Structures are given as C-alpha cells and as structure tokens.
Amino acid sequence: MNRGTLRITETNSADDSKGRTWGLEGNLFWYMTGGCFISVLTLLLVFSVARVSFLISLAIAAIPLLVTLVYVYKFRHGKPAGYDIDCLDYWMNGSAFGPRPRCRSLHPLRSDHV
C-alpha cells in the first residue's frame, strides 16, 4: 500500500432522521394517535355514560386533543432532542448554573450577602 494515497470510504453520517409520518418527525405520530384515541374515548364516556349534551361532550373531549396538539407542535416538532424536558426543568428550577448578581458579598472573605 502506498503511504501517499488517501483512502476514501462512504459513510452514512447524514442518515440521522427518524423518518416522517403525516409531516411529523419521528414518533410524534403516536402522540397524535394517542390524543385522538383519548378524545374519542372521552366523548363516548361523557356523552353515553354521563348523559351530557353532545356539544358540551364535544367541548370536553376536545381538551385532550388540544393539549396533545400544543405539546407536539410547541415543544417537540422541529425542536432539538430534549427541548421539552429542558423547558420543564427551567420552569421548575429556574436558570441553570451561573452567577447570581443579587447574592454577592462585598468582599471575597466576608460571608454576609448583599
């Protein structure tokens, strides 16, 4: 083998997509399917078992589907992996590690905070 030759091999480094279904990336299709299933189940239970009028039952049954739509399109579709978890962590715990300007001492050796 010649030491001056460059060896070229093809790789699949660009094939990181999980695919698309109904225009949704990866497994988001299953979230939408689950939201639709829970909405239909809620409609049947509220309308048939609880004997609520159809329009009110439809409004109640739309809630799970709307929550699913907001979750998928606001926090998952087109966002980086872990975006939804990071948002939840930020809302629960505040900002991450960093300086806290309200809590600083006057002198590095003093323990009282301003």
C-alpha positions in Angstrom: 0.0 0.0 0.0 1.3 3.4 -0.9 1.7 5.8 2.1 0.9 8.9 0.0 -2.6 7.6 -1.1 -5.7 8.9 0.6 -8.3 6.2 1.3 -11.9 7.3 0.8 -14.8 5.4 2.1 -18.5 6.2 2.1 -20.3 6.6 5.4 -23.9 7.1 6.4 -23.2 10.0 8.8 -26.0 12.1 7.4 -28.7 9.5 7.9 -29.9 10.6 11.4 -33.5 11.2 10.5 -36.1 9.1 12.3 -38.5 9.5 9.4 -41.7 11.4 8.9 -45.4 10.4 9.2 -48.2 12.9 8.4 -45.5 15.6 8.3 -44.5 14.9 11.9 -40.9 13.9 12.8 -40.0 10.6 14.3 -42.6 9.0 16.7 -44.7 12.2 17.2 -47.4 10.4 15.1 -48.0 8.2 18.1 -48.6 11.1 20.4 -51.2 12.4 18.0 -52.8 9.0 17.7 -53.0 8.7 21.4 -54.5 12.2 21.8 -57.2 11.3 19.2 -57.9 8.0 20.9 -58.3 9.6 24.4 -60.5 12.3 22.8 -62.9 9.8 21.2 -62.9 7.8 24.4 -63.7 10.9 26.5 -66.5 11.8 24.0 -68.1 8.4 24.3 -67.9 8.3 28.1 -69.2 11.8 28.7 -72.0 11.6 26.1 -73.1 8.0 26.7 -72.4 7.3 30.3 -72.7 10.7 31.9 -75.6 11.7 29.5 -74.3 15.2 28.9 -75.4 17.1 25.7 -73.4 16.4 22.6 -71.9 19.9 22.2 -70.7 20.0 25.8 -69.3 16.5 25.4 -67.5 17.5 22.2 -66.0 20.5 24.0 -64.8 18.4 26.9 -63.4 15.7 24.5 -61.5 18.4 22.6 -59.4 19.2 25.6 -57.0 16.1 25.4 -56.6 16.6 21.7 -55.8 20.3 22.1 -53.3 19.5 24.9 -51.6 16.9 22.6 -51.5 19.4 19.7 -49.9 22.1 21.8 -47.4 19.7 23.2 -46.4 18.2 19.9 -46.2 21.5 17.9 -44.9 23.8 20.6 -42.4 21.5 22.4 -41.4 18.6 20.1 -41.9 19.2 16.3 -38.8 20.9 14.8 -37.1 21.3 18.2 -33.8 19.7 19.3 -33.9 16.5 21.3 -34.7 17.1 25.0 -36.2 20.6 24.4 -39.4 19.7 26.3 -37.6 18.4 29.3 -35.3 21.4 29.3 -38.3 23.8 29.3 -39.9 21.9 32.1 -36.7 21.9 34.1 -36.3 25.7 33.5 -39.9 26.4 34.6 -39.5 24.2 37.8 -36.0 25.2 38.9 -35.2 28.5 37.2 -32.0 29.2 35.3 -29.1 26.8 35.3 -25.7 27.2 36.9 -24.4 30.7 36.6 -23.7 33.9 38.5 -26.4 35.2 40.9 -26.0 39.0 40.9 -28.4 39.6 43.8 -26.4 37.3 46.1 -22.9 38.5 46.2 -20.7 39.5 49.1 -18.9 42.8 49.4 -15.5 41.2 49.9 -14.5 37.6 48.9 -13.6 36.8 52.5 -16.8 38.1 54.1 -19.8 35.8 54.4 -22.6 38.4 54.6 -24.5 38.8 51.3 -26.0 41.9 49.8 
